[in-house]
Structures are given as structure tokens and as C-alpha cells.
Amino acid sequence: EERHKRRSEELERAQSALVDGLVAKVKSAGVEVDSTIRYGHVAKTIADIAEQEGGSEIFIGRTGDGGISARVFGSVASTMAQIAPVPCTIVP
């Protein structure tokens, strides 16, 4: 129960500190935008959102970290390329 409360508070802080300002900026440029913020495995969460919202394509950036950990454990971008329910464009 306490962990759930802390997680909800963290999401609210992230929404107000990071997301709300960016959404306002994009909207002021005349672009239709929606946002969501969730906990979970990044690639799986993005794929789930794309499916639930009826997305037609996913654009995702990558950091270029090609170290041993990325090869052993994978990266969000490479996981997205494998599990995305819609076409996924990976931007270097």
C-alpha cells in the first residue's frame, strides 16, 4: 500500500515537472499530442500503450550504447524492434 502511494506520487511529480510543460509547448505549435506516464518495463509498456491507443507507428531514439551490457541484456530500442505491435522506427 505504501509503495503504491509512493509510486503514484512519483508519477504525479514527473507529470508536472517534465511532461506537462512539453505537452503545452507541442500543443502551442499546433500539434495534436497526448501523454501518458506509467511504471513498468519500458519496451513492454510502450508496446502495450501503442496497442491500447490504436497507434500506427512507434518512433524511439537510441543512445548508441553498444557495450557488453547492451549485447547481453538488450536495449529498449532492440526490444521494441522485436515486440512492437506496429512498425517501429529507431532514430540514432
C-alpha positions in Angstrom: 0.0 0.0 0.0 2.8 2.5 0.9 4.8 1.5 -2.2 1.7 2.1 -4.4 1.2 5.5 -2.8 4.9 6.5 -3.3 4.7 5.3 -6.9 1.6 7.4 -7.6 3.3 10.5 -6.0 6.4 9.9 -8.2 4.2 9.7 -11.3 2.4 12.9 -10.4 5.7 14.7 -9.8 7.1 13.5 -13.2 3.9 14.6 -14.9 4.0 18.1 -13.6 7.8 18.6 -13.7 8.5 17.1 -17.1 5.6 16.1 -19.2 3.0 18.9 -18.8 5.4 21.6 -20.0 6.5 19.6 -23.0 2.9 18.8 -24.0 2.0 22.5 -23.7 4.9 23.5 -25.9 4.0 21.0 -28.6 0.3 22.0 -28.5 1.2 25.6 -28.8 2.9 24.7 -32.1 -0.4 23.4 -33.4 0.4 19.7 -33.0 -2.1 17.3 -31.5 -0.5 15.5 -28.7 -1.5 13.2 -25.8 0.7 11.9 -23.0 0.7 9.1 -20.5 3.2 8.2 -17.8 3.4 4.7 -16.4 5.6 2.3 -14.5 6.9 -0.9 -16.0 9.4 -2.5 -18.4 9.9 0.3 -20.9 9.6 -1.6 -24.1 6.6 -3.7 -23.0 4.9 -0.6 -21.6 5.4 1.3 -24.9 4.1 -1.6 -26.9 1.1 -2.0 -24.7 0.2 1.7 -25.0 0.6 1.6 -28.8 -1.8 -1.4 -28.9 -4.3 0.1 -26.5 -4.4 3.5 -28.1 -4.5 2.2 -31.7 -1.1 3.6 -32.6 0.1 3.2 -36.2 3.8 3.6 -35.6 6.4 4.0 -32.8 9.3 6.3 -33.1 12.1 5.7 -30.5 15.6 7.1 -30.1 18.6 5.1 -29.0 21.6 6.2 -27.1 24.2 4.3 -29.1 25.5 2.4 -26.1 26.7 -0.7 -27.7 28.6 -2.1 -24.8 28.6 -5.6 -23.5 25.7 -5.0 -21.2 23.5 -3.9 -24.2 24.5 -7.1 -26.1 23.9 -9.3 -23.1 20.7 -7.7 -21.7 19.4 -6.0 -24.8 18.3 -2.4 -25.1 14.9 -0.8 -25.2 15.3 0.0 -28.9 16.2 -3.5 -29.9 13.5 -5.0 -27.8 11.0 -2.6 -29.4 12.1 -3.7 -32.9 11.2 -7.3 -31.8 8.0 -6.9 -29.9 6.3 -3.7 -31.3 2.8 -4.4 -32.4 3.2 -1.7 -35.1 6.1 -0.5 -37.3 8.9 0.8 -35.1 11.4 3.5 -36.4 14.6 3.7 -34.3 16.3 7.0 -34.6 20.1 7.1 -33.9 
